[in-house]
Structures are given as structure tokens and as C-alpha cells.
Amino acid sequence: MPIPDTPATSDTALPLPPLAPVHAHQWRSGGGAAAQPVEVAAEVPVALVFNGISHAVMMATPQDLAEFAVGFALSEGIVEHPSDCRDVEVLTHAVDTPDASCAVHMEIAPRQFARLKEHRRALAGRTGCGVCGIDSLQALDLHPEPLAAPAWRDGLDVDTILRPFATLGARQALNARAGSVHAAGWATPQGELTDVLEDVGRHNALDKLFGRLALAGRLGEPGFVVMTSRTSYELVRKCARMGVPAFATISAPTSLALQLAQEAGMHLWGLCRPPPHCATSESLLLFQ
């Protein structure tokens, strides 16, 4: 859509930058401190608005927000298919002010709208929390459906799992500049890293990845997810909803993540740190 000629405080289609310039005192070994311009990851409120209803406000990096909204709708079970997501529009508010924020508006299929209202949350999301705002223990949804077990998944070995991690760092453009951004990547059964999405929130990065695959018509293709984070409950739950049979992360899983993965029949790989970050590939852990 064309960008309207409006004041900076109006809702517009102008994008917000994913990095923010700041000044800091840099200390060097054997020397004093000097003021240096640096960049930090942008973290702004992003409202996800479905059929005119604000469903969640997440703190996120303002990049790939259409993918974020589509992936969130799918991985949270709000919609069942990418075709249920229509007319996605990203708007920004108060550009170039400390109150800058974004809203992603989406129309969802009528058959999904009743479901949305039934389990609607009033989230004030945080980058490190995937369950903020739920109003009951039942809303945790701790019992995923069993996943299919494709033959290629059982053939994954250590070298194949480590292969995408060897190139993941080089694909993290934002993290290379800011040093505080998570990444979620998609790897083929041969370990080729095809897609990398970044965000200050690990679950946001995963939703962006699923949204990227959905918008490209690639959901359901063989492959596994790799991430630069621990394996937490909400990441496993999202992967299970999306039918991902294998999930590998740089850090280790939590007990609840293991519980969900075992119930879903998902293979979890932890401590995936290729040399020189770990001594040997034998430090990897496979949970199945």
C-alpha cells in the first residue's frame, strides 16, 4: 500500500528500524573508557489485531511483522491454515518518538473467529515469557497430539544436526550488530540452513519463521527447527502444533519442554554447539 503523507505521530505504514543507535562508554583492557556510538536491538510493543479485536500485545523487534502475525496465529492455534489469514497490514504509531509501537491487522476466516473469542487473551507479552496473561492452568494446553515420525527424522545424526549451527551465526545480521537477538532457523533433512528469522524474543523468532514458511507455501516440507536459545515449553508446543518432528537448540531443554516433546513424539536435540564452542560433538544430547 502507498505510504500516506501524515505526521510522525499518526498510524502509518512507515517501518520502524530493528536497531536503535545509542552512545555507551566502551572500556578496553589496559586503557580507559571512551564514548562510542553503538546499536542495540529495538524492542517495541506489537499489537496483534484479528478482525478488529486486539488479541495480544507482544514486545518484539519491529522486523518481519507480517510473518510474525501469521506464524503466531498458526502456532497458537487461532487459525488452522495460512489461507485463513487475510489482508495482513502492518501499521506503526508515533514514529521517531519514545512511544513508537506497531500493530498488525489481520482478517481471519469466520469459522476461526468464534474460537478466537472463546480463548481470547489480554496479553502484555514479554520477550522471555510465552504464557503471560493466561487466566487458568487449563489454558496452558500441555497435551499435544502425537506427531508423524518420518523416516528421515530417525536418520538424523550428530553431523547433520550440527551442520546448520555452523552457519547460523553468520546468518544473524541483527545479532552481529546488537548482540542480544535470538534466531530461529529452518534446516532440511540434510542439515542445510534455508531460513533464519531474528527477534529479541525467542518465541517471536519462531513465530516469524513459521510465518515465513507459511507465506511461501512451504509448511509441511521435510525439515527441522534450530534455535539460539534453550528449549522451553512454549517453543515445543508451537513446534508440535506446526507438525515439526525434530527440534534442536544451542542450550538445554526444561523439564516441561521434555514432557511435551515426549507426549508428542518429538526428538529434541540440546547443547548443539559445534567446535570451537564445545570440545567435541559428543556433548550433544538427544531426547526422544
N, C-alpha and C positions, 0 to 999 in steps of 0.2 A: 504494500500500500504506500502511497506517497506520504512523505513526512510533512505534516502541517506546519505552517508558519505561525507558531504560538510562543508565548513567553515560556521561560525555562521552568516555571512552577506549574504548568499545565500538564495533563496527561498527554504523552506523545509517543511516537514510535522511535524516538531517539534512543540508541543503545547506551547503557551505562558501561564504562570501561571495567574490565575484570581485575585490573590492578590500580592501586592508588599510590601516587607519589608522596613521599614524606621525607623528613630530614631526621637523621639519627647521628649520634656520636659513635664513631667506629673506633674501637680500641685494637691496637696492633701489638703483638708481642715485642717487648723491648722498647716500646715507644708510647707516646701519649695518645690522646683522643683527638679526632678531627671530625668536624661536621661533614656528613656525606649525604647526598640525595640517594634514597633507596626506594624500592617499591614493595608494597605489601598487598596481600590478596584482598580484594574488595569483598565485603560481607554486607549484604543488604536484605531487607525484608522483601520476600517474593510471595505475593498472594496468588493462590491458585483458585480461579473462579470458574465454576461449572454451571452453565445455564443461568448465569446471573447470581449464583449463590457462592459466596466466599467460603470455600471448604477448609482451607489451611493457609497459614502464613508461615513460610519456612525461611530461615536465614540461609542464604545461598550466594554463590558467586554469580554475578549477572552475565552469564555467557551460556549459550545453548539452552535458552529457557523454553523454547518450544519443545525441544527434545525432553527437557526436564518434566514439563507438564504431561506430555503424552506418556512417558515412562512411569511417572508417578501414578497416573490414572490406571495403567495396566498392572503395575506391580502391587498396588494397594487393592486391587480387585474392584475398582469403581466401574471399569469397563472390561469387556471380555476380548475385544478385538480392536486393532488400530482403526478400522473403519468406523468404530463407534465415536471416534474423536473428530470433530469437525470445526472448521472456522477458527483455528487457533490464532490468536492475536496477542502479541506481547506489547504492553504499554509501560511507559516509565513516568514517574512523577517526581517533581522537584529536582530536575536535573541540575547538576552543578551546585547543589546545596547539601548540608549535612543530613537533611531529611530525605534524601533520594531513596526511591523504592521502585519496585516493579510489580506488575500484575499480569498474569497470563489468563486470558479469557478463552474459554472453550465451550462449544456446544456438544453435548453428549447425546447419544441415542435415547429416545423416550423410554425404552424398556429398561435403561440403566438409571434413569432419573429417580425412580422410586427407591431403588437400592441406595442411591446416594443420600437421600433424605433420611432413610432408616438408620444408617450408621454414620451420619454426618458428625464430624469432629469440629470443635473450635480450637484448632491448634495454634499455639505460639511456638513454632518449631525452633529447635536449637541444632547447631551443627553436629553435636555429639550425641543426640538422643533421637531414637526412632519411635518412641511411644509417648511423647509428650501429649497431654490433653485427653487421653482416653479416660472414659468415665467408669469402667468396670474391668475386673480381671478377665471376664469372658471376651472382652474386646481385643485381648492380646492375640487370639487366633493361633494357638500353639499346636494345631494338628493339621499339617499339610497333607494333601493327597499323595499317595505313592507315585514316584516318577518312573517313567520308562527307563530301562537300562540298556542303552545302545551298545553294540559290540565294541565300538571304538573307545568308549569310556573305560571299559575294563582293560583295554590295551595301553592306556596312558602309562608311561614310565617316568622316572625322575628327570631324564634329559628333556623329554617333551614338556613336562610341567615347568622346568626352569627356563626353557627357551624364550618364552615371551617376557619373562622378568629381566632377561639380559638386555632387552632393548626398551623396556618400559620407561626407564628413567630418561632416555634420550627423547621420548615422545611427550614428556611432560613439560610443555613450553611454559605454562604459568608457574609451576613449581620451581623451574630452573631460575626464575627471576624473583620469586617471592619466598620460596622455601616452606610454605605452610599449606599446601594444597594436596588433597587426595586425588588418586586416579583410579578409574575402573576401565579395564580393557577386555576386549574380546579376542580369543585365540582359537584358531582352527584345531582340529584333532591332531594335526602335525606340529602344533606349537607356534604357528605363525601369528604374530600380533597384527590384527587388521584394524582395530579401532581403539582409540583412547580418549576418554572424556574426563574433565577435571572439575573439582569443586572443593570448597573448604569443608563441606560435609561429605562423609564417606557414602552415606545413603543417597545423597543428592547426586553424587558422581555416578552411582549405579543406576539411578533412575534416568539420568541423561544418556547413559549407554543403552539402556533398553529402549528409550525413545528414539535414539539414532537408528537402532536396528529396525524398530517398528516403522519409522517413516521411510526407510529404504526397502521395506518389504522383505526383511531378512530374518524376522523372528522365526524360530523353529529350525534354522540351519544348524548343522552339527558344529559344536564348539563348546568352550568353557569360559568362565569369567575369571579374571585375575584382578587383584586389588592391592593397593598400597596401604593396608590397614589390618587391624585384627578382624577375625571372623566373628561378627556379633549376630545376635538373634535376628534383628530386622533385616540384615543382609541375606541370611539364609532363607528367611520367609519370602522375601521378594524373589530370590532366585527360584525357589520352589514354585511359586505362582507362575513364573515365566517358563517353567519346564526345563531349567538348566540342571543337567545331571552331575556336573563337576564344578568345583569352586576352589580356587587357590588364592592364598593371601600371603603377604610378607610376614605377618605376625601370626599369633596362635589363636585358636577359637576359644570362646567361652563355653561353659557347661551347657547353657541353654541353647546355644547355637548347635552344639553336638547333638543334643536331644532332638531338635527339629530335623537336622540332617539325617539322623538315623531313622526317624519315623518316615521321612520322605524317600529314603534310599539314595541320598546324595553322597558322593565322595567329596570329602574335604581334604585339601592339602594345606598344611600350615608351615610357617617358618621357611618360606620359599625365597631364599636369599642366595643367589648364585655367587661363586667366587668373584672378587676377593672379599665380599661381605660376610661370607661364612667360610669355615675351614674346608669343609667337604660337603658334597651334595647329600651325604648320608644324614645330615642334620634335618632334612625334610621329614615331616610327619604326615602320614596318610590315615585319615579316619574314615571308616566305612562300616 
